[in-house]
Amino acid sequence: MTSAVPVLLSSSSVFPEPTSATFQLAAELGYDGIEVMVWTDAVSRDAGALAGLAEHYGVPVLSVHAPCLLVTQRVWSPDPWVRLRRSAELAEELGASTVVVHPPFTWQRDYARTFSEGLAEIGERFPGIRFAVENMFPVRMARREFVPYAPGWDPTDTGYAAYTLDLSHCAASRTDALALADRMGPNLAHVHLGDGTGEHRDEHLVPGRGNQPCGELLASLAGRGFTGSVAVEVATRGAASRSAREADLRAALDFAREHLSAATPVQA
């Protein structure tokens, strides 16, 4: 079964294998495209190398994840606006229409203070790209909870022109993913497909192996008028072998295709 919604393989899903391995696996398994997670792997931020891999394997790069993780705070530049601009330039050169971005960390005070206005401005500079702000989650340590994002982990509390809905993050924050999709409304531009058990941590399980409404959310996208893409973002670093990793990524793709093809209307 096929769907009009493209299913992408995030390069984070093949870690600790390099970015280049994502293209080989995506081609072998039949994914529609790639989401490049920009990180310390030099290939992940090299437009020429990525374009060459896309052409060689016949799998396009359709979204770019800006370097927003703790371990990528100095990729390209310590200035988050430079990192976001460089991500947009990379996406534009590769023909990708989506850049995924996290809300600012609380210690990025200047960035956080101007985030909404700056995001709107950079959107005007790159009109063909949607900057999709991702829902995050509170962090729990030693039985205490804190929110490392400003103004918060739920981007709908502020309101942006485009969103990424991450189902694993919904599990970690114990958020109703379908209700969050409702709040995102027509600005839902991108989905990170992974599962979780709600155990206060970001698990990125293969969809169907946790307790999130992954299938329901995918089946509802057509009724929501969704025109974006779905990126499989699962953790396979614990896979015992390459064949085990391939099996997990194949299972995730099969799950996505099955549920995207079973479109259901959204209840008013």
The 8 nearest C-alpha neighbors of each residue, nearest first, counted from 0:
[[1, 260, 256, 257, 2, 259, 253, 261],
 [0, 2, 256, 260, 3, 257, 259, 4],
 [3, 1, 4, 260, 259, 256, 0, 5],
 [2, 4, 5, 1, 259, 260, 226, 221],
 [5, 3, 2, 228, 6, 227, 226, 229],
 [6, 4, 228, 31, 3, 229, 7, 2],
 [7, 5, 229, 31, 230, 30, 228, 4],
 [8, 6, 230, 32, 33, 31, 30, 229],
 [7, 9, 33, 231, 230, 34, 25, 10],
 [10, 8, 34, 11, 12, 232, 231, 33],
 [9, 11, 12, 35, 21, 18, 13, 36],
 [10, 12, 9, 14, 13, 36, 232, 233],
 [13, 11, 233, 10, 232, 9, 234, 14],
 [12, 14, 16, 11, 10, 15, 21, 235],
 [15, 13, 16, 11, 12, 236, 17, 235],
 [14, 16, 236, 13, 17, 11, 235, 12],
 [15, 17, 14, 13, 20, 18, 21, 19],
 [18, 16, 19, 20, 15, 14, 40, 21],
 [17, 19, 20, 21, 10, 43, 42, 16],
 [18, 20, 21, 17, 22, 52, 23, 42],
 [21, 19, 23, 18, 22, 17, 24, 16],
 [22, 20, 24, 19, 10, 18, 23, 25],
 [21, 23, 25, 20, 24, 19, 26, 56],
 [22, 24, 20, 26, 25, 21, 27, 56],
 [23, 25, 27, 21, 26, 22, 28, 20],
 [26, 24, 30, 22, 28, 23, 27, 29],
 [25, 27, 29, 23, 24, 28, 56, 22],
 [26, 28, 24, 25, 29, 23, 30, 22],
 [27, 29, 25, 26, 30, 24, 249, 245],
 [30, 28, 26, 27, 25, 31, 252, 24],
 [29, 31, 25, 32, 7, 28, 6, 26],
 [32, 30, 6, 5, 7, 29, 58, 33],
 [33, 31, 7, 59, 58, 60, 30, 61],
 [34, 32, 60, 7, 8, 9, 61, 35],
 [33, 35, 9, 62, 63, 8, 60, 7],
 [36, 34, 63, 10, 64, 37, 9, 33],
 [35, 37, 64, 10, 11, 38, 63, 34],
 [38, 36, 43, 66, 65, 44, 35, 64],
 [37, 39, 40, 71, 66, 36, 43, 74],
 [38, 40, 41, 74, 71, 37, 43, 70],
 [41, 39, 42, 43, 38, 17, 18, 44],
 [42, 40, 43, 44, 39, 45, 38, 37],
 [41, 43, 45, 44, 40, 48, 18, 49],
 [44, 42, 37, 41, 40, 45, 18, 38],
 [45, 43, 42, 41, 37, 46, 89, 38],
 [46, 44, 42, 48, 47, 43, 49, 41],
 [45, 47, 49, 48, 50, 89, 44, 93],
 [48, 46, 50, 49, 45, 51, 52, 93],
 [47, 49, 51, 45, 50, 46, 42, 52],
 [48, 50, 52, 46, 51, 47, 53, 45],
 [51, 49, 53, 47, 52, 48, 46, 54],
 [52, 50, 48, 54, 49, 53, 55, 47],
 [51, 53, 55, 49, 54, 50, 56, 48],
 [54, 52, 58, 50, 59, 51, 57, 56],
 [53, 55, 57, 51, 52, 56, 50, 58],
 [54, 56, 52, 53, 57, 51, 58, 50],
 [57, 55, 53, 58, 54, 26, 52, 22],
 [56, 58, 54, 53, 55, 59, 26, 52],
 [57, 59, 53, 32, 56, 26, 31, 22],
 [60, 58, 32, 53, 61, 33, 57, 54],
 [59, 61, 33, 32, 62, 95, 34, 93],
 [60, 62, 95, 33, 59, 32, 34, 96],
 [63, 61, 34, 97, 95, 98, 60, 96],
 [64, 62, 98, 35, 34, 90, 36, 65],
 [63, 65, 99, 36, 98, 35, 37, 100],
 [64, 66, 86, 100, 37, 67, 99, 83],
 [67, 65, 37, 71, 38, 68, 64, 82],
 [66, 68, 65, 101, 71, 72, 69, 100],
 [69, 67, 71, 70, 66, 72, 101, 38],
 [68, 70, 71, 72, 67, 66, 73, 104],
 [71, 69, 68, 72, 38, 73, 39, 67],
 [72, 70, 74, 68, 66, 73, 69, 38],
 [71, 73, 69, 74, 70, 77, 68, 67],
 [74, 72, 77, 76, 71, 75, 70, 78],
 [73, 75, 71, 76, 72, 39, 38, 66],
 [76, 74, 82, 73, 77, 81, 85, 78],
 [77, 75, 73, 78, 74, 82, 81, 79],
 [76, 78, 73, 72, 79, 74, 75, 82],
 [77, 79, 76, 81, 80, 82, 73, 72],
 [80, 78, 82, 81, 83, 77, 110, 76],
 [81, 79, 83, 82, 78, 84, 110, 117],
 [80, 82, 84, 78, 79, 83, 85, 76],
 [83, 81, 79, 85, 80, 84, 75, 86],
 [82, 84, 86, 80, 81, 85, 65, 79],
 [83, 85, 87, 81, 86, 82, 80, 88],
 [84, 86, 88, 82, 87, 83, 81, 89],
 [87, 85, 83, 89, 84, 88, 65, 82],
 [88, 86, 90, 84, 89, 85, 91, 83],
 [87, 89, 85, 91, 86, 90, 92, 84],
 [90, 88, 86, 92, 87, 91, 46, 85],
 [91, 89, 95, 87, 93, 88, 92, 94],
 [92, 90, 88, 94, 93, 89, 87, 95],
 [91, 93, 89, 90, 94, 88, 46, 95],
 [94, 92, 90, 91, 95, 89, 50, 60],
 [93, 95, 91, 92, 90, 96, 61, 60],
 [96, 94, 61, 90, 62, 93, 97, 60],
 [95, 97, 128, 62, 129, 61, 127, 94],
 [98, 96, 62, 129, 128, 95, 130, 63],
 [97, 99, 63, 130, 64, 62, 131, 129],
 [100, 98, 64, 131, 65, 130, 132, 63],
 [99, 101, 132, 65, 131, 133, 98, 64],
 [102, 100, 133, 132, 67, 103, 99, 134],
 [101, 103, 148, 149, 132, 104, 100, 152],
 [104, 102, 111, 148, 149, 107, 101, 105],
 [103, 105, 148, 107, 106, 147, 149, 102],
 [104, 106, 149, 148, 107, 147, 108, 103],
 [105, 107, 108, 104, 147, 103, 148, 149],
 [108, 106, 110, 104, 105, 109, 111, 103],
 [109, 107, 111, 106, 110, 112, 105, 104],
 [108, 110, 112, 111, 107, 113, 114, 106],
 [111, 109, 107, 108, 112, 113, 114, 103],
 [110, 112, 114, 108, 103, 109, 113, 107],
 [111, 113, 109, 110, 114, 108, 115, 107],
 [114, 112, 111, 116, 110, 117, 115, 109],
 [115, 113, 111, 117, 116, 110, 112, 118],
 [116, 114, 118, 117, 113, 119, 159, 112],
 [115, 117, 119, 118, 113, 114, 120, 121],
 [118, 116, 120, 114, 119, 115, 113, 121],
 [117, 119, 115, 121, 120, 116, 114, 122],
 [118, 120, 122, 116, 117, 121, 115, 123],
 [121, 119, 117, 123, 122, 118, 116, 124],
 [122, 120, 124, 118, 123, 119, 117, 125],
 [121, 123, 119, 125, 120, 124, 126, 118],
 [122, 124, 120, 121, 126, 125, 119, 118],
 [123, 125, 121, 122, 126, 120, 119, 127],
 [124, 126, 122, 123, 127, 128, 121, 87],
 [127, 125, 123, 128, 122, 124, 129, 121],
 [128, 126, 125, 96, 129, 91, 122, 97],
 [127, 129, 96, 97, 126, 125, 130, 98],
 [128, 130, 97, 131, 98, 96, 161, 127],
 [131, 129, 98, 99, 97, 161, 132, 128],
 [130, 132, 162, 161, 99, 163, 129, 100],
 [133, 131, 162, 100, 163, 101, 99, 161],
 [134, 132, 163, 101, 162, 164, 100, 135],
 [135, 133, 153, 154, 152, 164, 165, 163],
 [134, 136, 152, 168, 133, 153, 137, 101],
 [137, 135, 172, 152, 168, 171, 138, 134],
 [138, 136, 146, 145, 172, 144, 139, 152],
 [139, 137, 145, 144, 146, 136, 140, 147],
 [138, 140, 144, 143, 142, 145, 137, 199],
 [139, 141, 143, 142, 144, 138, 145, 199],
 [140, 142, 143, 139, 144, 138, 145, 199],
 [143, 141, 140, 139, 144, 138, 145, 199],
 [144, 142, 140, 141, 139, 145, 138, 137],
 [145, 143, 139, 138, 140, 137, 142, 146],
 [144, 146, 138, 137, 147, 139, 143, 140],
 [145, 147, 137, 148, 138, 151, 152, 144],
 [148, 146, 105, 104, 145, 149, 137, 138],
 [149, 147, 104, 105, 151, 146, 103, 152],
 [150, 148, 151, 105, 103, 104, 111, 102],
 [149, 151, 148, 152, 111, 105, 157, 102],
 [152, 150, 149, 148, 153, 146, 154, 102],
 [151, 153, 135, 136, 148, 134, 154, 137],
 [154, 152, 134, 155, 151, 156, 135, 136],
 [155, 153, 156, 157, 134, 158, 152, 132],
 [156, 154, 158, 157, 153, 183, 182, 159],
 [155, 157, 154, 158, 153, 151, 150, 152],
 [158, 156, 155, 154, 159, 150, 153, 115],
 [157, 159, 155, 156, 154, 160, 183, 115],
 [160, 158, 161, 157, 162, 155, 154, 132],
 [159, 161, 186, 158, 162, 131, 130, 129],
 [162, 160, 131, 186, 159, 188, 187, 130],
 [163, 161, 131, 132, 187, 188, 133, 186],
 [162, 164, 133, 189, 131, 190, 132, 188],
 [163, 165, 190, 133, 134, 191, 166, 162],
 [166, 164, 191, 168, 167, 190, 163, 134],
 [165, 167, 169, 168, 193, 194, 192, 164],
 [168, 166, 194, 195, 170, 193, 203, 169],
 [167, 169, 171, 170, 166, 165, 135, 136],
 [170, 168, 174, 166, 172, 167, 171, 173],
 [169, 171, 197, 173, 167, 195, 168, 172],
 [170, 172, 199, 200, 168, 197, 201, 169],
 [171, 173, 136, 169, 174, 170, 168, 137],
 [174, 172, 170, 171, 169, 197, 175, 199],
 [173, 175, 169, 172, 176, 170, 179, 171],
 [174, 176, 178, 177, 179, 169, 173, 170],
 [177, 175, 179, 178, 174, 169, 180, 166],
 [176, 178, 180, 179, 175, 216, 181, 212],
 [177, 179, 181, 175, 180, 176, 182, 174],
 [180, 178, 176, 182, 181, 177, 175, 183],
 [181, 179, 183, 177, 178, 182, 176, 184],
 [180, 182, 178, 184, 179, 183, 177, 176],
 [183, 181, 179, 184, 180, 178, 155, 177],
 [184, 182, 180, 187, 181, 186, 179, 155],
 [183, 185, 181, 182, 186, 187, 180, 223],
 [184, 186, 187, 183, 223, 224, 225, 188],
 [187, 185, 161, 184, 183, 188, 160, 162],
 [188, 186, 162, 183, 185, 161, 184, 189],
 [187, 189, 227, 162, 161, 186, 163, 131],
 [188, 190, 163, 228, 227, 229, 187, 164],
 [191, 189, 229, 164, 163, 165, 192, 230],
 [192, 190, 165, 230, 232, 231, 229, 164],
 [191, 193, 231, 232, 230, 190, 166, 165],
 [192, 194, 203, 206, 167, 204, 233, 232],
 [195, 193, 204, 206, 167, 209, 203, 205],
 [196, 194, 209, 167, 170, 202, 197, 204],
 [195, 197, 209, 210, 198, 170, 211, 194],
 [198, 196, 170, 171, 199, 173, 195, 200],
 [197, 199, 196, 200, 171, 170, 195, 201],
 [200, 198, 171, 197, 172, 139, 201, 170],
 [199, 201, 171, 198, 202, 197, 138, 170],
 [200, 202, 171, 167, 168, 203, 199, 195],
 [201, 203, 195, 204, 200, 167, 194, 234],
 [204, 202, 233, 193, 167, 194, 234, 201],
 [205, 203, 194, 193, 233, 202, 195, 206],
 [204, 206, 193, 251, 233, 208, 194, 207],
 [207, 205, 194, 193, 208, 251, 204, 213],
 [206, 208, 209, 205, 194, 213, 210, 254],
 [209, 207, 206, 205, 204, 194, 210, 195],
 [210, 208, 195, 196, 194, 207, 211, 204],
 [209, 211, 196, 195, 212, 208, 194, 207],
 [210, 212, 213, 194, 209, 195, 170, 166],
 [213, 211, 215, 214, 216, 210, 176, 177],
 [214, 212, 216, 211, 215, 217, 206, 194],
 [213, 215, 217, 258, 216, 212, 218, 255],
 [216, 214, 218, 212, 217, 213, 219, 258],
 [215, 217, 219, 213, 214, 218, 212, 177],
 [218, 216, 259, 214, 219, 220, 215, 258],
 [219, 217, 262, 259, 215, 258, 263, 261],
 [218, 220, 216, 263, 217, 222, 221, 265],
 [221, 219, 223, 225, 222, 217, 218, 224],
 [222, 220, 224, 223, 219, 225, 262, 218],
 [223, 221, 264, 265, 220, 219, 224, 263],
 [222, 224, 220, 221, 225, 219, 265, 185],
 [225, 223, 221, 222, 226, 220, 185, 219],
 [224, 226, 220, 223, 221, 227, 188, 187],
 [225, 227, 224, 188, 228, 4, 221, 220],
 [228, 226, 188, 189, 225, 4, 229, 5],
 [227, 229, 5, 189, 4, 6, 230, 190],
 [230, 228, 190, 6, 189, 7, 191, 5],
 [231, 229, 7, 191, 8, 6, 192, 9],
 [230, 232, 192, 8, 9, 191, 7, 233],
 [231, 233, 12, 9, 193, 192, 191, 230],
 [234, 232, 203, 12, 193, 204, 205, 231],
 [233, 235, 203, 12, 236, 204, 232, 202],
 [236, 234, 238, 237, 244, 12, 13, 233],
 [237, 235, 238, 14, 234, 15, 13, 12],
 [236, 238, 235, 239, 234, 244, 240, 15],
 [239, 237, 235, 244, 240, 236, 243, 241],
 [238, 240, 243, 237, 241, 244, 242, 236],
 [241, 239, 243, 242, 238, 244, 245, 237],
 [240, 242, 244, 243, 245, 239, 238, 246],
 [241, 243, 245, 240, 244, 246, 239, 238],
 [242, 244, 246, 240, 245, 241, 238, 239],
 [245, 243, 241, 247, 242, 246, 238, 235],
 [246, 244, 242, 248, 243, 247, 249, 241],
 [245, 247, 243, 249, 244, 248, 250, 242],
 [248, 246, 250, 244, 249, 245, 251, 243],
 [247, 249, 251, 245, 250, 246, 252, 244],
 [250, 248, 246, 252, 251, 247, 245, 253],
 [249, 251, 247, 253, 248, 252, 246, 254],
 [252, 250, 248, 254, 249, 253, 205, 206],
 [251, 253, 255, 249, 254, 250, 256, 248],
 [254, 252, 250, 256, 255, 251, 257, 249],
 [255, 253, 251, 257, 252, 256, 250, 258],
 [256, 254, 252, 253, 258, 257, 259, 251],
 [257, 255, 259, 253, 254, 258, 1, 260],
 [256, 258, 254, 260, 255, 259, 253, 0],
 [259, 257, 261, 218, 260, 214, 255, 256],
 [258, 260, 218, 217, 256, 261, 257, 255],
 [259, 261, 258, 2, 257, 262, 256, 1],
 [260, 262, 258, 259, 218, 263, 257, 217],
 [263, 261, 218, 260, 221, 219, 259, 264],
 [262, 264, 219, 218, 222, 261, 265, 221],
 [265, 263, 222, 219, 266, 262, 221, 223],
 [264, 266, 222, 219, 267, 223, 263, 220],
 [265, 267, 264, 222, 263, 219, 223, 181],
 [266, 265, 264, 181, 223, 222, 184, 178]]
